[in-house]
Amino acid sequence: MTYRVAVVGTGTEPENPNRDGYAMAYHHADGYERLDECELVACADIVEENAAAFADAYDIDEAGIFTDYATMLETAEPDVVSLCVPPSVHAAIAVDCIRSGVVEAIHCEKPMADTYGGARLMAQEALRHDVQLTFNHQRRFSQAVRTAKSLLDDGEIGRLERVEFQAYAGLLDYGSHSFDLCSYFVDETPGSWVLAQVDYGEENRLFGTHNENRAIVSWEYENGVHGIGVSDSSDDGRVGATIGCHNRLCGSEGTIELGAADADAPLRIRRSGDAGWETVDTGDGLHDWEYLYRAIAETVRCLETGTESELGAKNALNATELIFGAYESARRRGRVDLPLDIEDNPLVSMVDSGALRPEPRPDTEDS
Ligand SMILES: NC(=O)c1ccc[n+]([C@@H]2O[C@H](COP(=O)([O-])OP(=O)(O)OC[C@H]3O[C@@H](n4cnc5c(N)ncnc54)[C@H](O)[C@@H]3O)[C@@H](O)[C@H]2O)c1
């Protein structure tokens, strides 16, 4: 079986990635190109030259170049669609792909959507129409992350009591990966409550969507494991000043750290009674496009075998609920018990209402 693959939102210039554009489509395409069972047949971008350049790079016929994704769905009839558009249009385009009746699988970039209602709608429609909907939380596929989970599952740090993270940008943007990794460590358990505060004084749009400058979040999962997360979009945030590492797993008998600021390897463990940290060499780091290729391969494998992907909407919604729950907690100025019963993005609503007044940033595109 050969899957006909299409990409929506090709972007441009992958050599120069920044907060306004990584051209993730090129990385997705590289992932599909590695798979014998996939053939890239079409692409769509509202900017025609972006679509044309992408088609040129991946040998897509001229008949496969579109500026309107709806026409692309009708004409090219793809089995698989990668959505690499900005978060503000993830939900609408995903729902149109699902309802087209031709698409069997969608692999959408993170975050799920720019509102909680949008995220829920995508998940609902995918379930209703039996379409595989996955999200590109590729960081799960680093060997360092996988090994951390194996060490945890092997009881090396006893019972998991708390997960911690430091996100190097906002809770919605980078936090989508951070909360997703926490979900992975707690075996995809849903949250029970969330309590957070945000600081948003200087406009910070990531891929077109507002993200706070700083946030601190505390939450608990239904299995009693607690979480503490910090987001910091400032340069200080990059060195992990607050939490001190990318992810930490605190157990009853030890600690595992991923991406510790003062470590020279991405993974280390300290068991109760140890004199110091033990570095665990996994041969890789926390970021590599290779993890994205693994994510794409995993979604295609799940489509072929009819199995549920760990990157699926059900799991992604757990992380997404904590993101929007954190923003809702800042709006309500209190703890938010889950499930979350809102439709909007509370951070954006607070900006719209004037409750938050970020100073405009001249170098930030309003896209
Ligand atoms: N997984 C990761 O680690 C990671 C890293 C960076 C970005 N991202 C995510 O990838 C997504 C895309 O980001 P990017 O940096 O690739 O963006 P980009 O700006 O490089 O590309 C997006 C493209 O979408 C096109 N587009 C916008 N609206 C469209 C529409 N309605 N129909 C068709 N095309 C449309 C734009 O013209 C643009 O060419 C975002 O959700 C972002 O959060 C994920």
The ligand as an SDF file (V2000), in Angstrom:
LIG
                    3D

 44 48  0  0  0  0  0  0  0  0999 V2000
    7.4480   20.4010   16.6430 N   0  0  0  0  0  0  0  0  0  0  0  0
    8.3060   21.4110   16.8020 C   0  0  0  0  0  0  0  0  0  0  0  0
    9.3300   21.2740   17.4590 O   0  0  0  0  0  0  0  0  0  0  0  0
    8.0010   22.7230   16.1540 C   0  0  0  0  0  0  0  0  0  0  0  0
    9.0180   23.6650   15.9090 C   0  0  0  0  0  0  0  0  0  0  0  0
    8.6610   24.8590   15.2700 C   0  0  0  0  0  0  0  0  0  0  0  0
    7.3320   25.1050   14.9260 C   0  0  0  0  0  0  0  0  0  0  0  0
    6.3690   24.1660   15.2130 N   0  0  0  0  0  0  0  0  0  0  0  0
    4.9440   24.3810   14.8620 C   0  0  0  0  0  0  0  0  0  0  0  0
    4.7890   24.2040   13.4540 O   0  0  0  0  0  0  0  0  0  0  0  0
    3.6570   24.9730   13.0230 C   0  0  0  0  0  0  0  0  0  0  0  0
    4.0750   25.7590   11.8050 C   0  0  0  0  0  0  0  0  0  0  0  0
    5.1800   26.5440   12.1400 O   0  0  0  0  0  0  0  0  0  0  0  0
    6.2810   26.8900   11.0440 P   0  0  0  0  0  0  0  0  0  0  0  0
    7.3640   27.5040   11.8180 O   0  0  0  0  0  0  0  0  0  0  0  0
    6.5660   25.7330   10.1870 O   0  0  0  0  0  0  0  0  0  0  0  0
    5.4950   28.0130   10.2040 O   0  0  0  0  0  0  0  0  0  0  0  0
    5.9500   28.7160    8.8620 P   0  0  0  0  0  0  0  0  0  0  0  0
    5.5130   30.1400    8.9630 O   0  0  0  0  0  0  0  0  0  0  0  0
    7.3660   28.4260    8.5380 O   0  0  0  0  0  0  0  0  0  0  0  0
    5.0270   28.0110    7.7800 O   0  0  0  0  0  0  0  0  0  0  0  0
    3.6310   28.1130    7.8600 C   0  0  0  0  0  0  0  0  0  0  0  0
    3.0670   28.2640    6.4810 C   0  0  0  0  0  0  0  0  0  0  0  0
    1.6400   28.1510    6.5610 O   0  0  0  0  0  0  0  0  0  0  0  0
    1.1090   28.9640    5.5520 C   0  0  0  0  0  0  0  0  0  0  0  0
   -0.3030   29.1700    5.8490 N   0  0  0  0  0  0  0  0  0  0  0  0
   -0.8670   29.9870    6.7720 C   0  0  0  0  0  0  0  0  0  0  0  0
   -2.2110   29.8620    6.7460 N   0  0  0  0  0  0  0  0  0  0  0  0
   -2.4970   28.9640    5.7770 C   0  0  0  0  0  0  0  0  0  0  0  0
   -3.7000   28.4200    5.2760 C   0  0  0  0  0  0  0  0  0  0  0  0
   -4.8960   28.7970    5.7410 N   0  0  0  0  0  0  0  0  0  0  0  0
   -3.6310   27.5170    4.2610 N   0  0  0  0  0  0  0  0  0  0  0  0
   -2.4280   27.1470    3.7470 C   0  0  0  0  0  0  0  0  0  0  0  0
   -1.2470   27.6310    4.1940 N   0  0  0  0  0  0  0  0  0  0  0  0
   -1.2890   28.5210    5.2020 C   0  0  0  0  0  0  0  0  0  0  0  0
    1.9690   30.2250    5.5930 C   0  0  0  0  0  0  0  0  0  0  0  0
    1.8790   30.9530    4.3860 O   0  0  0  0  0  0  0  0  0  0  0  0
    3.3640   29.6240    5.8180 C   0  0  0  0  0  0  0  0  0  0  0  0
    4.0460   29.4370    4.5960 O   0  0  0  0  0  0  0  0  0  0  0  0
    3.2150   25.8260   14.2130 C   0  0  0  0  0  0  0  0  0  0  0  0
    2.1030   25.2170   14.8070 O   0  0  0  0  0  0  0  0  0  0  0  0
    4.4160   25.7680   15.1730 C   0  0  0  0  0  0  0  0  0  0  0  0
    4.0440   25.8560   16.5310 O   0  0  0  0  0  0  0  0  0  0  0  0
    6.6960   23.0000   15.7960 C   0  0  0  0  0  0  0  0  0  0  0  0
  1  2  1  0
  2  3  2  0
  2  4  1  0
  4  5  1  0
  4 44  2  0
  5  6  2  0
  6  7  1  0
  7  8  2  0
  8  9  1  0
  8 44  1  0
  9 10  1  0
  9 42  1  0
 10 11  1  0
 11 12  1  0
 11 40  1  0
 12 13  1  0
 13 14  1  0
 14 15  2  0
 14 16  1  0
 14 17  1  0
 17 18  1  0
 18 19  2  0
 18 20  1  0
 18 21  1  0
 21 22  1  0
 22 23  1  0
 23 24  1  0
 23 38  1  0
 24 25  1  0
 25 26  1  0
 25 36  1  0
 26 27  1  0
 26 35  1  0
 27 28  2  0
 28 29  1  0
 29 30  1  0
 29 35  2  0
 30 31  1  0
 30 32  2  0
 32 33  1  0
 33 34  2  0
 34 35  1  0
 36 37  1  0
 36 38  1  0
 38 39  1  0
 40 41  1  0
 40 42  1  0
 42 43  1  0
M  CHG  2   8   1  16  -1
M  END
$$$$
